[in-house]
Amino acid sequence: MTIPPTAIATITWARNPAEEVLLLSAIRELTAFGLPLFVTDGGSSGAFTRELRSMPQVQVSQSKGLWPQVKNSVTKAVRSGAQTIFYTEPDKLAFFRNHLPQLLATKQAGEKTGVVLASRTPQALSTFPPFQQMTETTINNCCAEITGNVTDYCYGPFLFSSRLLSCLDALPENCGWGWRPFLFVMAHRLGMEIDLFQGDFVCPPDQREDDATERIYRMKQLSQNIDGIVLATSQLLV
């Protein structure tokens, strides 16, 4: 079997020295796969971006705003000739080390499969902060209402077919996290399969905060995700 060319797309914004160390470690882990790696940075220090540019296979661009960053990275990844794009936020170091080799070896997106979601088991989801569980369960339920596929849509990493890139032109610049469920719903509406790579992807100890600021942030994510789902249901298919 011939495996279609694959590229990695991600974003960075290191706001302090601790985040610089974490994100550089994660990107280094991704370079070990030997795939073209497209990073769009949102305003990190010059030292940080210079270190990124020194890594093999890494191409660094700069942009401001979540969706402009994401769109720049995934567009460059598709234009590199890749047929399958692995998109991820950069704070998934344990996933890159422990699970990504199996994902890349066993799953692909292409003509029939539009998306392959890294999906948490219910037990893994239960390790995340309660308010985050509530908002992400709501997002999952809304996605399932449209796709008929009951699963976890919110963990983060996923593969998608380069054929879906043109769908993203319908997204407004301020769509934020809504771009993800928009893509998933569009894949379903275009008759493409949504496949799963399920595992016990537990919450890292340093991401278990559940204070007022974090809960407001989760509300913002919830709103953007719902907007993305609704927008996808209104798109004309050609």
C-alpha positions, 0 to 999 in steps of 0.5 A, spaced: 500 500 500 502 506 498 501 511 503 500 518 501 504 524 502 503 527 509 505 534 512 504 537 519 501 543 521 501 547 527 501 554 531 505 557 536 505 563 541 510 562 547 508 567 552 514 566 557 520 562 558 516 556 561 512 556 555 518 557 550 521 550 553 515 546 553 513 548 546 520 547 543 521 540 546 514 539 543 516 541 536 523 537 536 519 531 538 515 532 531 521 533 527 523 526 529 518 523 524 521 526 518 515 530 515 515 537 513 513 541 519 509 548 518 509 552 524 505 559 524 508 563 530 503 568 533 508 573 537 513 569 541 520 572 542 526 572 537 530 567 540 524 562 540 523 563 533 530 563 531 530 556 535 524 553 531 528 555 524 534 552 526 530 545 526 530 540 521 524 540 516 521 546 520 518 552 516 516 558 520 511 563 518 508 569 523 501 571 523 496 574 529 490 571 531 488 563 532 485 562 525 489 566 521 495 562 524 492 555 523 490 557 516 497 559 514 500 553 517 495 548 513 495 552 507 502 551 506 502 544 508 497 542 503 501 547 498 507 542 499 504 537 496 501 533 502 495 529 501 494 528 508 495 533 514 496 532 521 494 538 525 495 539 532 496 544 537 503 544 540 502 542 547 501 535 546 508 532 548 506 526 551 501 524 545 507 526 540 511 521 544 507 515 546 501 515 540 503 519 534 507 514 531 501 509 531 497 514 528 501 515 523 503 508 521 495 506 521 491 511 519 490 516 513 485 521 510 484 521 503 479 520 498 474 516 502 476 518 509 476 526 510 478 526 518 481 522 523 480 524 530 484 523 536 479 521 541 479 520 548 476 515 552 470 517 557 475 515 562 481 519 559 476 525 558 474 524 566 481 526 568 480 533 565 477 539 569 469 539 570 468 545 567 472 543 561 468 536 561 462 540 561 463 544 555 467 539 551 461 534 552 456 539 549 461 540 543 461 533 542 454 532 542 452 538 537 457 535 532 454 528 533 447 531 532 450 533 525 454 527 523 451 521 527 458 519 529 458 519 537 465 521 539 470 526 542 471 531 537 475 536 542 481 533 544 486 536 539 490 532 534 487 530 527 489 528 520 485 531 515 484 530 507 487 536 503 481 535 499 478 539 504 482 545 504 477 549 500 472 549 504 475 553 509 475 559 505 468 560 508 470 561 515 471 568 517 477 571 520 474 571 527 472 564 527 477 562 532 476 555 535 470 554 530 474 552 524 475 545 527 468 543 528 466 546 521 471 542 518 469 536 521 461 537 519 463 539 512 467 532 511 461 529 513 456 533 509 461 532 503 460 524 504 467 523 507 468 518 513 470 521 520 475 515 522 477 515 530 484 513 533 481 512 540 486 512 546 487 514 554 489 521 552 489 523 559 490 531 562 497 533 563 497 535 571 499 542 569 493 543 565 488 541 570 486 548 572 479 550 573 479 557 576 474 563 573 479 565 568 479 558 565 472 557 565 470 564 561 475 561 556 472 555 556 465 559 555 468 562 549 471 556 546 464 553 546 461 559 543 466 559 537 465 551 536 457 552 536 458 557 531 462 553 527 458 547 527 452 552 525 456 555 519 457 548 516 450 546 516 448 552 512 454 551 506 452 550 499 455 544 496 457 544 489 
